[in-house]
Amino acid sequence: MRCVIFDLDGTLADTSADLAAAANACFREAGYGELLDPVADRGAALRGGRSMLRLGFARLGRPESDEIDALYPRLLEHYGANLLVHSTLFPGVAEAVAALTARGYRIGICTNKPEAMAHDLMTGLGARDWFGALVGADTLTVKKPDPAALREAVDRVGGDMGATVLVGDTETDHRTARAAGAKSLLVTFGPEGGDIARLAPDGLLHHFDDLGAEVERLIG
């Protein structure tokens, strides 16, 4: 079966402001004040919690600080309690996913966000039921770019890897698709913008209005 699997942060939803707020809450608790700008540091936020903590400590001249690992669980607590303050689906997601489903594609999510947190986020956005499977960072013992994570998502929705597109926003997503034997479709509205084209993915997605045509071009 033809299958489309989506990354979450920076692909389906813009979660950057809530992620940055959680990191800044950790920095404030540790006595450092707010070290991230939710707009200027959007890219770091969409790359995940440790990326934000590393950036903050780099600004303190301590990019390899032991506090990064120590603060990470607290960051997850802050974020888990404030998942939906600013986060929204990108324009056109609802219509694009509904159109793919109507055309018989199997649909799922493969994210490096913890599974329960991803479930709560998508439920809060009213979108969890649109996807037949959700594989998170802790669903297996490995996560993207290990291809096993994508294989698990494809298996759970009953798809065929040879007829799968992974829609994502980072090099991690691109490497995952390549390793698994899927097509790589990268969005240009993620943290890297149009620079993501340097990875030479199978396709670029500028807006969800174009998703159906791109998917059909790649896997029929």
C-alpha positions in Angstrom: 0.0 0.0 0.0 1.1 3.6 -0.8 2.1 5.4 2.4 2.9 8.9 3.6 4.7 9.3 6.9 5.1 12.7 8.5 7.6 14.2 10.9 5.8 16.4 13.4 7.8 19.4 14.7 8.5 21.9 11.9 6.6 19.7 9.4 3.0 19.2 10.5 3.0 21.8 13.3 5.0 24.9 14.3 5.8 24.1 17.9 8.9 26.4 18.2 7.5 29.0 20.5 6.3 26.5 23.1 9.6 24.6 22.9 11.7 27.8 23.4 9.5 28.8 26.3 10.2 25.5 28.0 13.9 25.9 27.6 13.8 29.5 28.9 11.9 28.3 31.9 14.7 25.9 32.6 17.4 28.6 32.2 15.5 30.9 34.5 15.2 28.2 37.2 19.0 27.7 36.9 19.6 31.4 37.4 20.7 32.3 33.9 17.7 34.3 32.7 16.1 33.7 29.3 18.8 32.7 26.8 16.7 32.0 23.8 14.8 34.2 21.4 11.6 32.4 20.3 11.8 34.0 16.9 15.5 34.1 16.1 16.1 30.7 17.6 13.2 28.9 16.0 15.5 26.5 14.2 17.2 25.4 17.4 13.8 24.9 19.0 12.5 22.7 16.2 15.6 20.5 16.5 14.6 19.5 20.0 15.3 20.0 23.6 19.0 19.3 23.8 19.6 21.5 20.8 18.1 24.4 22.7 20.0 23.7 25.9 23.3 23.4 24.0 22.6 26.8 22.3 21.8 28.4 25.6 24.9 27.1 27.3 27.1 28.0 24.3 26.0 31.6 24.8 27.3 31.3 28.4 30.6 30.0 26.9 29.9 26.4 28.1 28.7 24.4 25.1 29.5 21.1 26.6 28.1 21.8 30.1 27.1 18.8 32.2 23.9 20.7 33.0 22.5 20.0 29.6 21.7 16.4 30.5 20.7 17.4 34.0 18.2 20.0 32.8 16.7 18.0 30.0 14.1 16.1 32.1 13.0 19.4 33.6 12.6 20.9 30.2 10.3 18.0 29.2 8.2 18.7 32.3 7.8 22.4 31.4 7.1 21.6 27.8 4.6 18.8 28.6 2.6 21.2 30.8 2.5 23.9 28.1 2.2 22.0 24.8 -0.5 24.1 23.3 0.0 27.7 24.2 1.3 28.8 20.8 1.6 25.6 18.7 -0.5 25.3 15.6 -0.7 23.1 12.5 0.8 24.6 9.4 -1.7 26.0 6.9 -3.3 23.4 4.7 -2.4 20.4 6.8 -5.9 19.3 7.5 -7.0 19.5 3.9 -3.9 17.8 2.5 -4.1 14.9 4.9 -7.8 14.4 4.3 -7.2 14.4 0.6 -4.5 11.8 0.8 -6.7 9.6 3.0 -9.5 9.9 0.6 -7.2 8.7 -2.2 -6.3 5.6 -0.3 -2.8 6.5 1.1 -1.9 5.1 4.5 -0.9 8.0 6.8 1.3 8.0 9.9 3.7 10.0 12.0 7.4 9.3 12.8 8.8 11.9 15.2 11.7 12.3 17.6 9.3 13.8 20.2 8.4 11.3 23.0 5.4 9.3 21.9 3.1 10.3 24.8 3.9 14.0 24.3 3.4 13.8 20.5 0.0 12.0 21.1 -1.1 14.8 23.5 0.0 17.5 21.2 -1.8 16.1 18.2 -4.9 15.3 20.2 -4.9 18.9 21.5 -4.6 20.1 18.0 -7.6 17.9 17.0 -5.5 15.9 14.6 -4.4 12.7 16.2 -7.2 10.6 14.6 -6.1 11.6 11.1 -3.0 9.3 11.4 -3.1 5.6 11.6 0.1 5.3 13.6 2.4 7.5 15.7 6.0 6.4 16.4 7.9 8.6 18.8 11.5 8.8 20.1 10.8 6.3 22.8 8.5 3.9 21.0 11.5 1.7 20.1 15.0 1.6 21.5 16.2 3.7 18.5 14.9 6.8 16.8 15.4 8.7 13.6 17.8 8.7 11.7 17.7 4.9 12.4 15.5 3.5 9.7 13.8 1.1 12.1 11.7 4.0 13.4 10.3 4.7 10.0 9.9 1.0 9.3 7.8 0.7 12.4 5.5 3.5 11.4 5.1 2.0 7.9 4.4 -1.4 9.3 1.8 -0.1 11.7 -0.2 1.5 9.0 0.1 -1.4 6.6 2.3 0.4 4.1 5.0 -0.7 1.6 8.4 0.9 2.2 9.0 0.9 -1.5 5.9 3.1 -2.0 6.5 5.4 1.0 7.2 9.1 1.2 8.6 10.6 4.4 7.7 14.3 4.7 10.1 16.1 7.0 12.1 19.3 7.6 15.6 18.3 8.5 18.6 16.3 7.4 17.6 13.7 10.0 14.4 13.1 8.1 16.3 12.9 4.8 18.8 10.5 6.1 16.1 8.3 7.6 14.2 8.1 4.3 17.4 7.3 2.4 18.4 4.6 4.9 15.0 3.0 4.8 14.5 3.0 1.0 11.7 5.6 1.1 11.3 8.8 -0.8 12.3 12.0 0.9 10.1 15.1 0.6 11.4 18.1 2.6 9.4 21.2 3.5 10.9 24.6 2.8 9.0 26.3 5.7 11.0 24.4 8.4 14.1 25.7 10.3 16.4 25.6 7.2 14.0 27.2 4.8 15.0 26.9 1.1 18.5 25.9 2.1 17.2 22.4 2.7 17.5 21.9 -1.1 21.2 21.4 -0.6 20.4 17.8 0.6 19.0 17.0 -2.9 15.8 15.3 -1.6 13.4 13.6 -3.9 11.1 16.6 -3.6 10.6 19.9 -2.0 7.3 21.0 -0.4 6.6 24.8 -0.3 3.1 24.6 0.9 0.7 21.8 1.9 -1.5 22.7 -1.0 1.1 21.0 -3.2 1.4 17.8 -1.1 -1.0 15.7 -3.2 0.8 16.5 -6.5 4.2 15.8 -5.0 3.2 12.5 -3.4 1.6 11.4 -6.7 4.7 12.3 -8.6 6.9 10.3 -6.2 4.9 7.1 -5.6 1.9 7.3 -7.8 
